[in-house]
Amino acid sequence: MLSTALLWGLFAGFLFGTGDVLTRLGIRTARPYVAAVITSSVVCAAFAAALYLRGLGPEHSWTAALWFLLMGLCSTGPGRLLFYFSVRRIGVSRASVLVAFTPLFSILIAVAFLGERPSILLLVGTVLIVGGIMNVVMDRSRIRINLRTALLGLLPALVYSTSPVFMRLGLLAHADRILGNAVSALGALFFMFAMTPAIPRDNRWNLDRRAFLTFLAAGIFYSTAFFAYFSAMGASSVSFTTPLIYTMALFSSLISRIFFQQLEQITWRLAISAVVVCIGIALISNSRGG
C-alpha cells in the first residue's frame, strides 16, 4: 500500500509541477483569475464527463460528497487563486517552493483531527523543508522576495493545507476517486465565480488565444494530477502522502530551467533549495505517515 502511495504521490507531484509551469507561461499575457477559472473548468469538465460515463453507481455517500465539496470550496478554489497571483508576482519556482510549506500545515492538522503522530524522521524532514524555504526567501537574485511577497507565497500553503484532510475524510466515508474529484472540482469552480465581484475588472478576463490553449493544457495535467492525488491519499495517510505531492516544487524548478530559461532566471541557490526541500520530503515519506 505504501509503495502504491509513493508512486501515485510522485506522479502527482510531477503532473502538478508541469501544470504550474504551463500556467506561468500563460499568465505572462493573461490574468491569474482567468487562469484559475479555465484550469478549474477543465478539471471539473473532465471528471464530470467521467462521472457521467461511469454513472454514480449503486452506492454513494452524502457525507463523502460534503467533504469533497468543502475541499473545493475552502481549499482547492481559494488556494489555486492565491497561488496563481503568487506565481505572477514572484515566479513559478519560488512560488512552488514556498507552497512546499503545505505539508507542514497539513501534518499539524492531521495530528489534531485525524490522530496521526509524527516520528523523528518527520521532524527532521520538517527542519530541512523550513531551511530550504528560508534559503529561497533570503535569495537576493534577479527576482527578489521581500517579506510581503514571501507571505504572498505562503498564503496558498496555508489554504492548501486543509485539502488533504478534507480529501482523506471524504475517502474514508466513500472511496470513490471519480466522484471525489468531480465534486471537489465543482466546489472550486463555485468559489471562483463567487469571487468574481471581488476581482478588479481589469484583472479578470484579459486573455489571448495562446494563453487560452496553455491553460487548457495545464488543466489536463491538473486533472490527471488530481486523480493521482486521490489515488495516493486513498492508499496511505495524510502525513505520508502530502509531502510526496509537493515534490512539484522540484519538478517545476527543473522543467523551468531545462525548457523555459527565458521564463524566469533559475539560480543554483534556488535549485539547491528545491533539492533540500525534497530531501526533507523524502525523510517525511520514510517516516511512514508518522
N, C-alpha and C positions, 0 to 999 in steps of 0.2 A: 504493500500500500504506500509506504514512504517513497519507494523508488518511482512509483506512478506519479505521486505528488511532485517529486523532484523534476521529472521530465516535463510534466504539464506546466509546472511553475516557470521553469526556464524558457520553455517555448512561449509562454505568455509574455515573459519579460522581453524576449526578442521582438515579438509582434507589437507590443506596446511601444517599445523603443523606435521601431521603424515607423509606426503611425505618428509618433511625436515629431520625428524628423520631417515627414511629409507635411505635417501641419505647419511646422516652422517655415517650410518652403512656401506654403500657400499664404500665410499671413504677412508675408513681405508686401503683398499687394492687396490684401483684404483685411477685414476686421476680425478680432478674436471672437466676437459674438456670432457672426455668420459662420465662422469655422465650427464653433460649438454646435450650432443648430444643424448644420449639414452633416457633420460626423455623427451626431446623436440620431439624426433621422435615418441615416444609412444603417446604423446598428439596430434601431427599432424596426425598420422595414425588413431587414434580413431575418430577424428572429420571429417577427410576426408572420412572415411567409413560411418559415419553417414550422411554426406552431399550427398554421392553417393547413399545411400539407400533412402534418402528422396527426392533428386533432388533439383535443385536451386529454383524451384517454378516459378510462372508466373511473380513475381515482385522481382527485386533485384536492388541494388543501387551501382554504381561505386564509388560514394562519400563515402558511408559507408565502402566499401571494401578497399578504400585507407586509411581511418582512422585506420581500423583494421590491415592493413599491416604495417603502421607506428608504431602501438603499438608493434607488434612483432619485427620489425627491430630496433627500437630506445629504447624500454623499456624492454619487456619481455626477449628477447635474451641476450642483454648485462647485464641486471640485474641478470638473472639466473647464468650466467657465473661468474660474480663478487661475487655473494652470495655463490656459491659453493666453490670458492677459500677462501672466508672468513670463511665458515664452517670448512674447512680443517685446517685452521690456528688457529682459536680461539674457535671452538666447536659450535654445533648447537644451544645450549641455548643462549650463548652470541651473536652469530650472529643473531639469531631470534629476540632477544630483541633489539639489535642495529638497525635492519632493521625496527623496530616499529616506527622509525623516519619518515618513508614513509608518513603516513597520514598528518603530519605537512607540508611537502613539497607539497603534493597533494592539501591540502586545500588552501595553498597560490596560487598555480597555478589556482585552481578553482575560487578563488576570482578574480584573474587578468583576466582570459579568459572566464569564464562562468558566471560571475556576482553574484556568491554566496557570502553571507555575514555572518561572524562569530558572534555568540552570546556569552554572558558571560559564559555560560556553556562550550562552545567550548574552550574559552580562559583558563578557569580553568583546563579543561581536558588536554590542551596543557602543562600547567605548571607541572601537575602530570606526564605526559609522559616523559618530559625532565628530571624531577627529578629521575624517575625510571631508565632512561638510564644512567644518570650520576652516579647513585649508582652502576651500573654494571661496568662502566668504571673504577671506583675507587676501585672495588673489587680486593683485593690482595690475592686471594686464589691460589690453586694449578695451575690453568691456568691463567696466568697474561695477562692483557691487557694494553699495553703502548699506547702512543699517535698514533704511527704508525698503530698498529692493530685496534685501535678504529676507525681511519679514514678508514681502510680497511673495517670495519664492516658498516660504514655509507655510503660508496660509492654506494652499491646496493640500499640503501634507496633513494638516490638522483636520481638514474636512474629509479627505480621502480615508483617513484612519478608521472611520466608522464603517466603511464599506464592507470589509471582510467579516466584521461581526454580524452585520445585517445578513450578509450572504450565508454565513455559517448557520445562523439561526433559521433562515429560510430552508436551507438544505436539510437540516435536522428534522424540520417539520415535514418536508416533502422533497426528496432528492430528484428534482426534475430540472436539468440544466437548461432545456429549451424554454420552459415556462418561466424559470427564474430570469433568464436573460431578456425575454420579451417584456415581462412586467417591469423589471428594473429600467430597461431602456425607455419604456413608455413614461415611467416616472421622471426620468432625466429630461425627456423632451417636454413634459408638462412644466417642469421647472424653468426650462429655457424660455418658453413662451410667456410664462407668468412674469419673468424678469424683463420682458421687452420694454415696458414703460419706464423702467429704471435705467435703461441704457440710452445715453445721448443719441439723438437721431443720426449724427454724422459718424457714430461708431457702430451702426447696426448692419446695414446691408450692402456696403461697398464691396463689389466683387467683380472679377473678370473671369473669362472662360477658363483660363489656365488654372487659376486658383480653385475654381469650382471642381475641375477634374482632379486636382491634387487632393482636395478634401474628400471627394468620393473614394479615391484610392485609400486615403487614411482611414475612412470609415470601414472599408472592407478589412483592413488589417486589424482595426479595433474590434470588429465583430468576431473575427477568429480568435483574437486575444481574449475576449471575454468568455468565449466558450472554453478555452484552455484554462482560464482563471477559475471558472466554476468547477471544472473537472478536477483541478488541483485542490481546491477548497473542499470538495466532496470526499477527497481521499485522505486528508490529514487535517491538522489543527490550524487555527489562525496563526499561532506563533511560528509554526514550521513553514507554512505556505506563503504568508505575506512577504517576508524578506526575499523569497525567490522571485516574486513578481517584480520587485523593484531593482532587479538586475537591468531593468530598462535604462537606468542611468548609464551603465557601462555600454550597452548596445547603442544607445543614441549618440554617445560621445564618439564611439568607434565609427559608426556609419557617417556621422557628420565629417569626421576627419578624413576618412578614406574617399568618400564620394562627393562631398559638398564643401570643400575647403573655402569656397567663395561665400558660403552661407554665414559663417562666423569663424573667428580665429579660435582654434582649439589648442591651448598651451599644454606643454608637458606637465606642468603643475596640475592642471585640470585633469589630465588623463591619469596621473598618479592618484589624485584624489578619488576618481571613479574606481580605480583598482582597489584602493584601501577600503572604500565603501563596500565593494563586492566581497572582499576578504571577510569583512565583518558579517556580511550576509551569509557567507558560506559557513562561518562558525555558528551563527544562529541556526542555520539549517541542520547542522550536525548535532545540535542540541536536542533534536527530535521533538521539537514542539515545546520544550521547557519542562 
